[in-house]
């Protein structure tokens, strides 16, 4: 029988952990119930034959504002990707980099054959505006889809279809680019301001770091919740009374526990992991398909970013496909031969990871990206479906929800 408490948090993903951290810091009694045997939710890493395989290709952006509140990023020992992309177009690979981070690559980027020089100048101006303008101004701009925002910025079909659609489809898991222009602006802001990397121990190191200061006896794994109601949570071990309940599970499960929530459409994707003795690229850079074949969203030699992702003398390649249909591995292997321009016949297929509910869809209107978290009668909801669909959104939502709980428990005199 679990003891009653002031706050019960249902779900041990990033949102639930961030909420627990703020409540713990405020000295409010709480308990966290997680249905599975681990923390982290959609952020997880499996060790397979000496390789670290994240549950789908994920990355960490150092510009996420909430990270610094919750952990010391340096302790994750991040390995960083090149600030740019490689684009496969026909028989050539074109390298485009962020000139602010890699000044030596600026001339090559300016003369690259993807889109026109005018395209690249206009996109640079768009990125600079997102990086430098106050966030509120970005969120006050007229809202449309990401695709319409790219057109509004004067970008041509060539750069949109050969670079931006394949790249952004991997970011939003949205091939149609229906994602809100406000989400796009905030993501572009974080890309321009931060660096993209992976922890040395895999992405699972992130939820471990967020959870590290929390007392282990207040976290209950393998404890599924069957029902929530004002002042009560029902588990197989019995009911727990609480003054507030925070539901911080994934959106489909949240809709089951809280039927008053609007249904959230989810995007899905699949990541194929391959091992090879000889890396197809020597640079830690994302490779996208500019030939408009719309099969592979991106591929990268992960072990060139973080060597600890593969055993010594071996390399790990991660390839992501957007959408619910996962092509057979031989089809992907054939595409990788074309993209990298070298044979993949000697590669070992480690596993294929399908994530059917990977990221909430965020079409317009998203408003200011902050959806209500207080549902009344002491019930609250947290998750990246209440903020931006991202790691930052999950952390920010959990932190914001805990603030709403504190206001509920400690109303002003």
C-alpha positions in Angstrom: 0.0 0.0 0.0 1.5 3.3 -1.1 1.2 6.2 1.4 -1.0 9.2 0.8 0.8 12.4 -0.1 0.2 16.0 -1.3 1.0 15.4 -5.0 1.0 12.3 -7.1 2.8 12.5 -10.4 1.7 9.8 -12.9 4.5 9.2 -15.4 8.3 9.2 -15.1 9.2 10.8 -18.5 10.9 14.1 -18.8 7.8 16.1 -18.0 7.0 14.1 -14.8 10.6 14.3 -13.6 10.8 18.1 -14.2 7.6 18.5 -12.2 9.0 16.3 -9.4 12.2 18.4 -9.3 10.3 21.7 -8.9 8.0 20.3 -6.2 10.9 18.7 -4.4 12.8 22.0 -4.4 9.7 23.7 -3.0 9.5 21.2 -0.1 6.1 19.8 -1.2 5.5 16.1 -0.4 5.1 14.1 -3.6 5.3 10.6 -5.1 5.9 9.6 -8.7 4.3 6.5 -10.2 5.8 5.0 -13.4 4.2 2.1 -15.2 7.4 0.7 -16.7 10.6 -0.5 -15.1 12.6 2.6 -16.0 12.4 6.4 -16.1 12.6 8.5 -19.2 9.4 7.8 -21.2 10.1 8.2 -24.9 13.8 8.9 -24.1 15.6 5.6 -23.7 18.8 3.8 -24.7 19.4 0.1 -25.1 22.8 -1.6 -25.0 23.2 -4.2 -27.8 26.5 -6.0 -28.4 28.5 -3.1 -27.2 26.5 -0.5 -29.1 24.3 2.2 -27.6 21.0 2.3 -29.5 18.6 5.1 -28.6 14.9 4.4 -29.0 14.8 6.3 -32.2 17.3 8.9 -33.3 17.2 11.8 -30.9 19.5 14.7 -30.1 20.0 17.2 -27.4 20.2 21.0 -28.1 22.3 23.0 -25.6 20.1 26.0 -26.2 17.1 24.5 -24.6 16.3 27.0 -21.8 15.1 24.6 -19.2 18.2 22.3 -19.3 20.3 24.7 -17.2 17.6 24.8 -14.5 17.7 21.0 -14.1 21.2 19.7 -14.7 24.8 20.5 -15.5 25.0 19.8 -19.3 28.8 19.4 -19.1 28.4 16.3 -17.0 26.7 14.5 -19.9 30.0 14.7 -21.8 28.3 15.5 -25.1 29.8 14.8 -28.4 28.7 17.3 -31.0 27.5 17.1 -34.6 28.9 19.4 -37.3 26.6 22.5 -37.4 25.4 21.8 -40.9 24.2 19.1 -43.3 25.4 17.1 -46.3 23.0 16.9 -49.2 23.0 14.1 -51.7 22.0 15.4 -55.1 22.6 13.0 -58.0 26.3 12.0 -58.0 27.5 14.7 -55.6 27.5 15.5 -51.9 27.1 19.2 -51.1 28.2 20.4 -47.6 26.4 23.3 -46.1 27.4 24.6 -42.6 26.4 27.3 -40.2 29.0 30.1 -41.0 28.7 31.5 -37.5 29.9 28.2 -36.0 32.2 27.1 -38.9 33.6 30.3 -40.6 36.0 28.2 -42.7 33.0 26.5 -44.4 31.2 29.8 -45.2 32.6 30.2 -48.8 31.7 26.7 -49.7 28.2 27.1 -48.3 27.7 30.4 -50.2 28.7 28.7 -53.5 26.9 25.4 -52.8 24.6 24.1 -55.6 21.5 23.6 -53.4 19.1 26.5 -54.2 20.4 29.9 -55.2 22.7 32.3 -53.4 19.6 34.4 -52.9 17.9 31.4 -51.2 20.8 31.0 -48.8 20.9 34.7 -47.9 17.2 34.7 -47.3 17.4 31.6 -45.1 20.3 33.1 -43.2 18.3 36.2 -42.6 15.4 34.1 -41.4 17.6 32.1 -39.0 19.3 35.3 -37.7 15.9 36.9 -37.0 14.8 33.8 -35.1 18.0 33.8 -33.1 18.0 37.5 -32.2 14.5 38.7 -31.9 12.7 38.3 -28.5 10.8 35.1 -28.3 7.5 36.9 -27.7 7.9 38.7 -31.1 8.3 35.4 -32.8 5.2 34.0 -31.1 3.2 37.1 -32.0 4.0 36.8 -35.7 1.1 35.6 -37.9 0.8 31.9 -37.6 0.7 29.5 -40.5 2.3 26.2 -41.4 6.1 25.7 -41.7 5.8 25.1 -45.4 3.9 28.4 -45.9 6.4 30.2 -43.7 9.3 29.1 -45.9 7.3 30.3 -49.0 6.6 33.6 -47.2 10.3 34.0 -46.6 10.8 33.9 -50.4 12.6 30.6 -50.5 12.5 28.7 -53.8 11.1 25.2 -54.5 14.7 24.0 -55.0 16.0 24.8 -51.6 12.8 23.8 -49.9 12.5 20.4 -51.6 16.2 19.5 -51.7 17.3 20.7 -48.3 14.7 22.1 -45.9 11.9 19.5 -46.4 14.1 16.5 -45.9 15.9 18.1 -42.9 12.8 19.5 -41.2 10.8 16.3 -41.8 13.3 14.6 -39.5 13.0 17.3 -36.9 9.2 17.5 -36.7 8.6 13.9 -38.0 6.3 15.7 -40.5 7.0 15.2 -44.2 4.2 17.7 -45.2 5.6 20.5 -43.0 2.2 21.1 -41.5 3.8 22.0 -38.2 3.0 25.5 -36.9 5.3 28.3 -38.1 5.6 29.3 -34.4 7.0 25.9 -33.5 9.4 26.2 -36.5 10.5 29.7 -35.4 11.4 28.5 -31.9 13.2 25.4 -33.2 15.2 27.4 -35.7 16.0 29.8 -32.8 17.4 26.9 -30.8 19.4 25.5 -33.7 20.9 28.9 -34.4 21.8 29.6 -30.7 22.9 26.1 -29.5 24.9 23.1 -30.4 23.4 19.7 -31.2 24.9 16.6 -29.5 24.5 13.3 -27.8 25.5 12.2 -24.3 28.4 9.8 -24.0 26.1 7.3 -22.2 23.2 7.6 -24.7 20.1 9.8 -24.5 18.9 7.8 -21.4 21.6 9.8 -19.5 19.3 12.9 -19.8 16.4 11.6 -17.7 18.9 10.0 -15.3 20.5 13.4 -14.8 17.2 15.1 -14.2 16.1 12.4 -11.7 19.5 12.2 -9.9 18.7 14.7 -7.0 15.3 13.0 -6.3 14.9 10.6 -3.4 14.6 7.1 -4.8 12.0 6.0 -2.3 9.5 8.5 -3.7 9.8 7.0 -7.2 7.8 3.9 -7.8 8.5 1.9 -10.9 6.4 -0.9 -12.3 3.4 0.9 -10.9 0.7 1.4 -13.5 -2.2 3.7 -12.8 -5.7 2.5 -13.7 -7.6 5.6 -12.9 -7.3 9.2 -11.7 -9.9 11.4 -10.1 -9.9 14.6 -8.0 -8.0 13.8 -4.8 -7.3 10.1 -5.7 -5.2 7.8 -7.9 -6.0 4.1 -8.3 -3.3 1.5 -8.7 -3.1 -2.3 -8.4 -1.7 -1.8 -4.9 -4.7 0.4 -3.8 -5.8 4.0 -3.9 -3.5 6.9 -3.0 -5.1 10.1 -1.7 -3.5 13.4 -2.8 -4.3 17.1 -2.9 -3.2 17.3 -6.5 -2.6 14.8 -9.3 -0.3 15.5 -12.2 -0.8 13.2 -15.3 2.5 13.3 -17.2 2.2 10.2 -19.4 2.4 10.2 -23.2 -0.6 11.9 -25.0 -2.6 8.7 -25.9 -2.3 7.4 -22.3 -3.1 10.9 -21.0 -6.3 10.9 -23.0 -7.3 7.6 -21.5 -6.8 8.8 -17.9 -8.2 12.3 -18.6 -11.1 11.9 -21.1 -11.8 15.6 -21.1 -8.5 16.3 -23.0 -8.7 16.8 -26.7 -7.2 14.0 -28.8 -3.6 14.5 -29.8 -2.5 13.2 -33.2 0.9 11.6 -33.0 3.7 11.4 -35.6 5.6 8.1 -36.0 9.0 7.2 -37.3 11.5 4.3 -37.6 15.2 4.2 -37.1 17.4 1.5 -38.6 20.7 0.8 -36.9 23.7 -0.7 -38.8 27.2 -1.6 -37.7 30.2 -1.4 -39.9 34.0 -1.6 -39.6 34.6 1.3 -42.0 32.6 4.4 -41.5 31.0 5.8 -44.7 31.8 9.3 -43.6 34.6 10.6 -41.4 32.6 13.6 -40.2 29.8 13.8 -37.5 27.3 15.4 -39.9 23.7 14.6 -40.9 23.2 13.4 -44.4 19.9 14.2 -46.1 18.4 13.2 -49.5 18.2 16.1 -51.9 17.0 13.9 -54.8 13.3 14.2 -53.6 12.9 10.4 -53.2 11.2 11.0 -49.8 12.2 7.7 -48.3 15.1 8.4 -45.9 14.7 11.5 -43.8 18.3 11.5 -42.6 21.3 9.2 -41.8 24.4 9.8 -39.7 27.5 8.0 -38.5 26.6 8.3 -34.8 30.0 6.9 -33.6 31.7 9.8 -35.3 29.8 12.1 -33.0 30.2 10.0 -29.8 32.7 7.2 -30.1 31.2 5.5 -27.0 28.1 4.6 -29.1 30.1 1.7 -30.7 32.7 -0.8 -29.6 36.3 0.0 -30.4 37.0 -0.5 -34.1 33.4 -0.5 -35.0 31.0 2.2 -36.2 27.3 2.9 -35.8 25.0 4.3 -38.5 21.5 5.5 -37.6 19.0 6.1 -40.4 15.5 7.5 -39.8 12.3 7.2 -41.9 9.3 9.4 -41.2 5.8 7.9 -41.2 3.9 4.8 -40.0 5.2 2.5 -42.8 8.6 1.0 -42.2 10.2 -0.3 -45.4 12.1 -3.6 -45.3 15.7 -3.3 -44.2 17.1 -4.3 -47.6 15.3 -1.3 -49.2 16.9 1.0 -46.7 20.3 -0.6 -47.2 20.0 0.0 -51.0 19.1 3.7 -50.3 22.1 4.0 -48.0 24.4 2.7 -50.7 23.1 5.5 -53.0 23.2 8.2 -50.3 26.7 7.4 -49.0 28.1 6.5 -52.5 29.6 3.3 -51.3 28.7 -0.4 -50.8 26.8 -1.3 -47.7 26.9 -5.1 -48.4 29.2 -5.8 -45.4 27.1 -3.8 -42.9 25.4 -5.6 -40.1 21.8 -4.8 -39.4 21.6 -4.5 -35.6 17.9 -3.7 -35.2 15.0 -1.6 -36.4 13.3 0.6 -33.9 9.8 1.8 -34.7 8.2 4.5 -32.5 4.5 4.8 -33.4 3.8 7.7 -31.0 7.1 9.6 -31.3 6.1 13.2 -31.3 2.8 15.2 -31.0 1.6 16.8 -34.2 1.6 20.6 -33.9 -0.4 22.1 -36.7 -1.8 25.6 -36.5 -3.2 27.1 -34.4 -0.7 26.6 -31.6 -1.0 30.1 -30.2 1.8 30.9 -27.7 2.6 27.1 -27.5 1.5 27.0 -23.9 -1.7 25.0 -23.5 -3.6 24.9 -20.1 -2.2 22.5 -17.6 -4.7 23.0 -14.7 -7.9 21.1 -15.4 -9.7 22.0 -12.2 -10.4 20.1 -8.9 -6.7 19.4 -8.3 -6.1 17.7 -11.7 -3.2 18.7 -13.9 -1.6 17.5 -17.1 2.0 17.8 -18.3 3.9 16.8 -21.4 5.3 18.1 -24.7 1.7 18.1 -26.0 1.1 21.1 -23.7 4.1 23.1 -24.9 6.3 22.6 -28.0 6.7 19.0 -29.3 10.3 18.6 -28.1 12.6 17.7 -25.2 12.5 21.4 -24.2 8.7 21.3 -24.4 8.5 18.3 -22.1 10.8 19.8 -19.5 9.2 23.2 -19.7 5.7 21.7 -19.4 6.6 19.7 -16.3 8.2 22.7 -14.7 5.2 25.0 -15.5 2.7 22.4 -14.3 4.5 22.1 -11.0 4.2 25.9 -10.7 0.5 25.6 -11.2 0.3 22.9 -8.6 2.1 25.1 -6.1 -0.3 27.9 -6.7 -3.2 25.5 -6.1 -1.7 24.1 -2.9 -0.5 27.5 -1.6 -3.1 30.1 -2.8 -2.2 33.7 -2.0 -3.7 35.1 1.2 
